[in-house]
Amino acid sequence: MSSTGPGRTGPVRLARHHSTRQLAPLVPLALVVGISPLATDMYIPGLPELAADLRTSPALAQLTLTAFLVSFAVGMLLVGPLSDAVGRRRLVLLGSIGFTLASVLCALSPSISVLLVARVVQGLAGAAGAVAGRAMVTDVLSGVRRAKTIASLSAINAVAPVVAPLLGGVLIGLGTWRLTFWLLAGAGLALSVLVLVSFPETLPPVRRSTGVGLAASARRMGGLLANPRFSLYLVTSCVATVGFFAYIATSAFVFQEVYGFSTSLYTVVFASNAVCMIITTVLFGRLVERISEDRLLSIGLVVAAVGSAGVLAGALLHAPAGVVWACLAVVTGAQGLVITGSATRTQALGHATPGTAAALQGGLAFGIGGLGTPLAGALGGTPVAMGAVMLAGLGLGALLQVVAPRWVRTPPVVAEQAAPAGVGHDGGDVQHPR
């Protein structure tokens, strides 16, 4: 038996329960898991044009982002527990096909109401790959090896916020915002083919949970939520996501309409900030063998809160746009540690039902974060409003992560199934001292 390291794109093999299971190639798996950043970020530079083209308000244009994020969250909550009962591969394939069809509908939308419906369908379909794909990693890997692989997936996914707005800006320059959705349709079609030809099933029937309905899914969720530490990770992740999504939803209007940036220059702002996230997700994978996932998560949240305070202070003091840009770069850089740390810790505590764990962590974070996206816009869409919402969410997340665990009793973690002899194992989920 052998396993490729997390930095390679070849198949990863790990035997458990005397059977051989194979993880999909890393890059296609990362693209399936990370289709949501493409669907979220690619059309953001065109939001002002979209509002004008569909004769709607900026608030309704931003609602297309909220519609996607909330439906994506609901889809994760539905698909994750279901994948623990029926397996991963078929759900990922159906989701990729559905995402393709919904993207075509987005591109053809004649009105804001049709676009909103299409974005809801797109979010529901995209959720299947995101949640089941992450669960595939936990099906096959454990401990530090799992953390490093999730970090590798996160690093590849973090490329999307860099490429997506730049590509979106180019497409808008060549045509209209609709071209971005045609490109998403093409990406969905390519992913459907990749899943069909290269994705094995990672959850054999012997390891599947019993029960398929909503009641069975609720029982699996309830079992995880009964762990106080798991629930605290969820709350921390959710409030931090509200703060970060305030930046995603509002920054286009702030920089283009308040600071007078062109669409092209705004895409540079967004992409350069995302580069910082790529760097920190790669750094997480390098550091996790020496520093605990909890410590890295704490550092990320504290630094993000400090950066958010800088955004708010710069806005209140009418500092140049470059100052706000630099503070946002700090926040997005720290977010690489936050996203990866939250994912690895919830997967560790929820290793018995990884689809359900991924659904709760990702679904609730996206759902609550998506509901929070209009908040900065409702407060005026100004730099001050953006900074205030960012600081409130990320600051509270940092406080919960650093202070609250002192009063939360963590029950003993059930050990993961050990790999058979001959297969490397890193010792499970034992954390370094904090």
C-alpha positions in Angstrom: 0.0 0.0 0.0 1.1 3.5 -0.7 -0.2 7.0 -0.5 0.8 10.0 -2.4 1.5 13.2 -0.4 -1.0 16.0 -0.2 1.0 18.1 -2.7 0.7 15.6 -5.5 -2.1 15.1 -8.0 -1.9 11.3 -8.2 -4.4 9.0 -6.4 -4.1 8.5 -2.7 -4.6 5.0 -1.4 -5.3 3.9 2.1 -6.6 0.6 3.4 -9.1 0.3 6.2 -11.5 -2.5 7.1 -9.4 -4.8 4.9 -10.5 -3.0 1.7 -8.6 -0.7 -0.6 -10.1 2.8 -1.2 -8.8 5.5 -3.4 -9.1 9.2 -3.2 -9.8 11.1 -6.4 -6.8 13.0 -8.0 -6.2 16.1 -5.9 -6.6 18.8 -8.5 -10.0 17.6 -9.8 -11.2 17.0 -6.3 -10.2 20.6 -5.3 -12.0 21.9 -8.3 -15.2 20.0 -7.4 -14.9 21.2 -3.8 -14.1 24.7 -4.8 -16.7 25.4 -7.5 -18.4 27.8 -5.2 -15.6 30.4 -5.2 -15.8 30.6 -9.0 -19.6 31.0 -8.8 -19.3 33.6 -6.0 -16.4 35.7 -7.2 -16.3 35.7 -11.0 -19.2 38.0 -11.6 -18.6 40.3 -8.7 -16.8 42.9 -10.8 -19.9 43.1 -13.0 -22.4 43.6 -10.2 -22.9 47.4 -11.1 -23.3 46.5 -14.8 -25.7 43.6 -13.9 -27.9 46.0 -11.9 -28.1 48.5 -14.8 -28.7 45.8 -17.4 -31.5 44.1 -15.5 -32.9 47.5 -14.4 -32.7 46.7 -10.7 -31.2 48.2 -7.6 -27.7 47.5 -6.3 -29.3 45.8 -3.3 -31.2 43.3 -5.5 -28.0 42.8 -7.5 -26.2 41.9 -4.3 -29.1 39.6 -3.4 -28.0 37.3 -6.2 -24.9 36.6 -4.2 -27.0 36.1 -1.0 -29.3 33.7 -2.9 -26.4 31.6 -4.0 -24.7 31.5 -0.6 -27.9 30.6 1.3 -29.0 27.9 -1.1 -25.4 26.6 -1.1 -25.7 26.3 2.6 -29.0 24.6 2.5 -27.7 22.2 -0.1 -24.8 21.3 2.1 -27.0 20.6 5.1 -29.2 18.3 2.9 -26.4 16.5 1.0 -23.8 16.0 3.7 -25.8 13.7 6.0 -27.3 12.0 2.9 -23.8 11.2 1.6 -23.0 9.4 4.9 -25.9 7.1 4.1 -25.7 6.6 0.3 -22.1 7.3 -0.6 -20.3 10.3 -2.2 -19.7 9.7 -5.9 -23.3 9.8 -7.3 -24.1 12.9 -5.4 -21.0 14.7 -6.7 -21.9 13.7 -10.2 -25.5 14.8 -10.0 -24.4 18.1 -8.4 -21.9 18.8 -11.2 -24.6 18.2 -13.8 -27.1 20.4 -12.0 -24.6 23.2 -11.6 -24.0 23.2 -15.3 -27.6 23.5 -16.2 -28.2 26.2 -13.6 -25.3 28.2 -14.9 -26.8 28.2 -18.4 -30.1 29.5 -16.9 -28.1 32.3 -15.2 -26.5 33.3 -18.5 -29.9 33.5 -20.2 -31.8 35.3 -17.4 -34.0 38.1 -18.8 -34.8 39.6 -15.4 -33.5 39.7 -11.8 -36.3 37.4 -10.6 -35.2 34.6 -13.0 -31.6 35.2 -12.1 -32.4 34.8 -8.4 -34.1 31.5 -9.1 -31.2 30.3 -11.2 -28.7 31.2 -8.5 -30.7 29.3 -5.9 -30.6 26.2 -8.1 -26.9 26.8 -8.8 -26.1 27.0 -5.1 -28.0 23.8 -4.3 -26.2 21.9 -7.0 -22.8 23.3 -6.2 -23.2 22.2 -2.6 -23.1 18.5 -3.5 -19.5 18.6 -4.7 -18.3 20.9 -1.9 -19.6 18.8 1.0 -19.2 15.3 -0.4 -15.8 16.1 -1.8 -14.4 17.2 1.6 -16.0 14.1 3.2 -14.0 11.9 0.7 -10.8 13.1 2.3 -11.9 12.1 5.8 -13.1 8.7 4.4 -9.5 7.9 3.4 -7.1 10.0 5.5 -6.8 10.9 9.2 -4.9 13.1 11.6 -2.1 15.4 10.3 -2.2 13.8 6.9 -5.9 14.8 6.6 -5.1 18.3 7.8 -2.3 18.7 5.2 -4.5 17.4 2.4 -7.4 19.8 3.4 -4.8 22.6 3.4 -3.7 21.6 0.0 -7.3 21.6 -1.2 -7.8 25.0 0.4 -4.7 26.3 -1.3 -5.9 25.2 -4.7 -9.3 26.6 -4.0 -7.9 29.9 -2.9 -6.6 30.4 -6.5 -10.3 30.8 -7.6 -10.7 34.2 -5.9 -7.5 35.4 -7.7 -8.4 34.0 -11.1 -12.2 34.5 -11.0 -12.5 38.3 -10.7 -9.6 38.9 -13.1 -11.2 36.6 -15.6 -14.6 38.1 -14.9 -13.2 41.6 -15.5 -11.7 40.4 -18.8 -15.0 38.8 -19.9 -17.0 42.0 -19.0 -14.6 44.0 -21.1 -15.1 41.6 -24.0 -18.9 41.4 -23.6 -21.2 41.5 -20.6 -21.6 39.9 -17.2 -23.5 37.0 -18.9 -20.2 35.6 -20.3 -19.1 34.8 -16.7 -22.0 32.4 -16.3 -21.4 30.8 -19.7 -17.8 30.1 -18.5 -19.2 28.6 -15.3 -21.4 26.3 -17.4 -18.4 25.1 -19.3 -16.5 24.5 -16.1 -19.4 22.5 -14.7 -19.6 20.4 -17.8 -15.8 19.7 -17.6 -16.2 18.7 -13.9 -19.0 16.4 -14.7 -16.8 14.5 -17.1 -13.9 14.4 -14.6 -16.2 13.0 -11.9 -17.6 10.4 -14.3 -14.2 9.1 -15.4 -11.8 9.6 -12.4 -13.8 9.7 -9.1 -14.1 6.4 -7.2 -16.5 5.8 -4.3 -14.7 6.3 -1.0 -17.4 5.2 1.4 -18.1 1.5 1.1 -21.6 0.2 2.1 -20.2 -1.4 5.3 -19.2 2.0 6.7 -22.4 3.9 5.7 -24.8 5.3 8.3 -28.3 3.9 8.5 -31.3 5.9 7.5 -31.9 8.2 4.5 -34.7 10.6 5.4 -34.7 14.0 7.2 -35.1 12.3 10.6 -32.0 10.2 10.1 -30.0 13.3 8.9 -31.3 15.2 12.0 -30.1 12.4 14.3 -26.6 12.5 12.7 -26.5 16.3 13.1 -27.7 16.1 16.7 -25.0 13.6 17.6 -22.3 16.1 16.5 -23.9 19.1 18.0 -24.0 17.4 21.4 -20.2 17.8 21.5 -19.7 21.3 23.0 -16.4 21.9 21.3 -17.8 21.0 17.9 -20.6 23.4 18.4 -18.3 26.1 19.5 -16.2 25.7 16.3 -19.4 26.1 14.4 -20.5 29.3 16.1 -17.0 30.8 15.7 -16.9 29.9 12.0 -20.3 31.4 11.4 -19.8 34.8 13.0 -16.3 35.1 11.4 -17.9 34.3 8.0 -20.4 37.1 8.4 -17.5 39.5 8.8 -15.6 38.2 5.9 -18.6 38.1 3.5 -19.3 41.7 4.3 -16.0 42.4 2.4 -16.9 40.1 -0.5 -20.4 41.6 -1.0 -19.6 45.2 -0.4 -16.0 45.8 -1.7 -17.0 46.2 -5.4 -19.3 49.1 -4.6 -16.9 50.6 -2.0 -13.9 50.7 -4.3 -15.7 51.5 -7.6 -18.3 53.9 -6.4 -16.7 55.5 -3.3 -13.0 55.4 -4.2 -13.5 55.7 -8.0 -11.7 52.6 -9.0 -12.3 51.1 -12.5 -13.5 47.6 -12.8 -10.1 46.5 -13.9 -8.4 48.1 -10.9 -10.9 46.6 -8.5 -10.2 43.1 -9.9 -6.5 43.8 -9.1 -7.5 44.7 -5.5 -9.6 41.6 -5.1 -7.1 39.3 -6.7 -4.1 40.6 -4.8 -5.9 40.2 -1.5 -6.8 36.6 -2.5 -3.1 35.9 -3.1 -2.5 36.5 0.6 -5.0 33.8 1.3 -3.2 31.3 -1.0 0.0 32.0 0.9 -1.5 31.4 4.3 -3.3 28.2 3.3 0.0 26.8 2.0 1.7 28.0 5.2 -1.0 26.1 7.2 0.0 22.9 5.6 3.6 23.5 6.3 3.1 24.5 9.9 0.5 22.0 11.1 3.0 19.3 11.9 4.6 21.7 14.5 1.8 24.0 15.6 -1.7 22.7 16.5 -4.6 23.4 14.3 -6.3 25.2 17.1 -3.4 27.6 17.6 -3.2 28.3 13.9 -7.0 29.0 13.9 -6.6 31.3 16.8 -3.8 33.3 15.2 -5.9 33.6 12.0 -8.9 35.0 13.8 -7.0 37.5 15.9 -5.0 38.8 12.9 -8.2 39.1 10.9 -9.9 41.0 13.7 -6.9 43.4 13.9 -7.1 43.9 10.1 -10.8 44.6 10.3 -10.2 47.3 12.9 -7.7 48.8 10.5 -10.4 48.9 7.8 -12.8 50.6 10.1 -10.3 53.1 11.4 -9.1 53.9 7.8 -12.7 54.6 6.8 -13.5 56.7 9.8 -10.3 58.8 9.3 -10.9 59.1 5.5 -7.6 57.5 4.9 -6.5 56.9 1.2 -7.9 53.9 -0.5 -4.5 52.2 -0.4 -4.7 52.1 3.4 -8.0 50.3 3.3 -6.7 48.0 0.6 -3.7 47.0 2.7 -5.9 46.3 5.8 -8.1 44.1 3.7 -5.1 42.2 2.5 -4.3 41.4 6.1 -7.8 40.1 6.7 -7.9 37.9 3.6 -4.5 36.6 4.4 -5.6 35.6 7.9 -8.7 34.0 6.5 -6.5 31.3 4.9 -5.7 30.1 8.4 -9.3 30.5 9.6 -11.0 28.6 6.8 -8.5 25.7 6.9 -8.4 25.5 10.6 -12.1 25.4 11.0 -12.4 22.7 8.3 -9.7 20.5 9.8 -11.0 20.7 13.4 -14.6 20.0 12.6 -13.6 17.1 10.3 -11.5 15.7 13.1 -14.3 15.8 15.7 -16.8 14.5 13.2 -14.7 11.8 11.6 -17.4 9.1 12.2 -19.9 11.0 9.9 -17.7 13.3 7.9 -20.4 14.3 5.4 -22.5 15.6 8.3 -19.6 17.4 9.8 -18.7 19.1 6.5 -22.4 20.0 6.0 -22.7 21.6 9.4 -19.4 23.5 9.3 -19.7 24.7 5.7 -23.5 24.9 5.5 -24.1 26.9 8.6 -21.1 29.2 7.9 -22.3 29.9 4.3 -25.9 30.2 5.3 -25.4 32.6 8.2 -22.6 34.4 6.3 -24.9 34.7 3.2 -27.7 36.1 5.3 -25.2 38.6 6.6 -24.0 39.8 3.2 -26.8 42.4 2.8 -26.0 43.9 6.2 -23.2 46.2 5.2 -25.2 47.3 2.1 -28.3 47.9 4.3 -26.1 50.1 6.5 -25.2 52.3 3.5 -22.6 50.2 1.6 -19.9 52.7 2.7 -16.4 51.9 3.8 -17.4 52.5 7.4 -20.3 50.1 7.2 -18.1 47.4 5.6 -15.4 47.8 8.3 -17.9 47.8 11.1 -19.6 44.6 10.0 -16.2 43.0 9.4 -14.9 43.9 12.8 -18.1 42.8 14.6 -18.0 39.3 13.0 -14.3 38.6 13.0 -13.8 40.2 16.4 -16.5 38.1 18.0 -15.0 35.0 16.2 -11.6 35.7 17.7 -13.0 36.2 21.1 -15.0 32.9 21.0 -12.0 31.0 19.8 -9.5 32.4 22.3 -11.5 32.8 25.4 -14.6 30.5 25.3 -12.8 27.1 25.3 -11.6 27.7 28.8 -15.2 27.2 30.0 -16.2 24.5 27.5 -15.8 20.9 28.6 -14.7 18.7 25.7 -15.8 15.0 26.0 -13.2 12.4 25.1 -12.7 12.0 21.3 -13.5 8.5 20.0 -10.3 7.2 18.3 -10.4 6.8 14.6 -10.2 3.4 13.0 -6.6 2.6 12.8 -5.1 1.7 9.4 -4.0 -2.0 9.0 -0.4 -2.9 9.2 1.7 -1.8 6.4 -0.2 1.5 5.9 1.4 4.7 7.3 -0.6 6.4 10.0 0.2 9.7 11.8 -1.4 9.0 15.1 -5.0 10.3 14.6 -6.2 13.6 15.9 -4.1 14.2 19.0 -3.4 17.9 19.2 -0.3 19.7 20.3 -0.7 21.5 23.7 -2.1 25.0 23.2 
